[in-house]
Amino acid sequence: MQHNVKYLKENRRALRRNLTPAEAALWKHLKASQLHGRKFRRQHSIGNYILDFYCPSEKLAIELDGQVHYHSAAEQADLERDAVLEAFGIIVLRFENKDVFENLEGILQEITSRFSK
């Protein structure tokens, strides 16, 4: 499992510069080890996949999904991606963008519930 492969560097950088509103809102609560002291990285790549957020100490990926994820081809791609990541021992949590604005506390609780004690 390779982290942050060079050929994806520019893609990762562009994604960090152009966060979606939901990603920006969640990042405010994840950055600087604010959530129970866990360090998160944004737009971190593992293999060929760029993750929205990744916590290395917990091997936890957080993906925020917008409208583009709600058709069968994208759903299938997401399932395959999650299976590959889970084979590396990474837990993948998926949330809808709208949930960041409608239920941020619930999302943060779900994330922290996955932390090892």
N, C-alpha and C positions, 0 to 999 in steps of 0.2 A: 504494500500500500504506500503510494507516494503522496506526499503532501506538497501543495503549492508548486506543481511542475512549471517549468519555465515557459512553455508554450502557451500557458493560460494566464501569464502574468498581466498582460495588457487587458484581457477580458476582466480579470478580477479588479484591476485598478479602475476600469470604466464603470463597473457595477458599484464600486464603493463611492465613486463620485456622483453617481446617479441613483441613489437609493429611492425606492418607492416611498410614498408618504407613510405607509404601514411599517416598512423596514426602519425608517428614520425614527418613528415613534417608539418602536420596540427597542431600538439601539440605545435610546436615552436611558433605558432601564438595565441594559446589559453591559454597557461599556464601563471601563475603569473598575472592573470587579465589584460592581455595586450589588449584584444579586448573590447574596450569601458568600461573598468573597471569591466567586468563580470567575475565571478569566474567559471571556468570549472573544472570538475573532469573527469579523464579518467578511463575507465573500472569500472564504477559505476553500481551497480545492483539495480534494482527496481523489486520487486517480484522475479520471476525466470529468469529474463532477465538481461544480462550484456550489458550495453550500451557502445559504443566506447567512447563517450564524453557526459557529462551532465552538464547543467547550472541550478542549483537549483533555482536561483532567477527568471529565465525566464521560468522554467519548459520546457526546450528545450533539446531534445536529438539529437545528430548528429551521424549518422551511415555511415561508409565508406564501400562500397561493392566492393568485388573483383569477380573474375570469379565464385566462388562457388555459388554466389547468382543468376546466370543467367540460372537456369533450373527451371522447373515448381514447383517441390516440395519445393525448397528453396524460390521461389517467394511467394508461398502460405503461408509458415511459416512466412515470413517477413510481409505479409499482416495481418495475425492473431496477430503477435507480436505488430505491429503498432496499431491495433485496441484496444488491451488491454491497451497499453500505453496511447493512446488518450482518452480512457475511464477514465483514471486517470488525464486527463487534460494536458497531456504532448504532446507538438508538436514534431513530428519526422521529421527530415530532412535527406534525403538519397542522398549521392553523390557517384559516381564511383571513385575508387582509382585513375584512370588515370586523372580525373579532378583536383585532388589536384596538379598534376604536370603541367597540361595544362591550368588550369584556376583558380589558387588559389585566385586571387583577386575577381573573380566572386563568388566563394564559400564564402569568407569572407563577401562580400556584401549581399549575400542571408542570411547568419546567422544574421548579424546586422539588416537587414530589419525586422527580427522577434522579435527584442527586443522591449519591451514596452518603450515608450518614457519617 
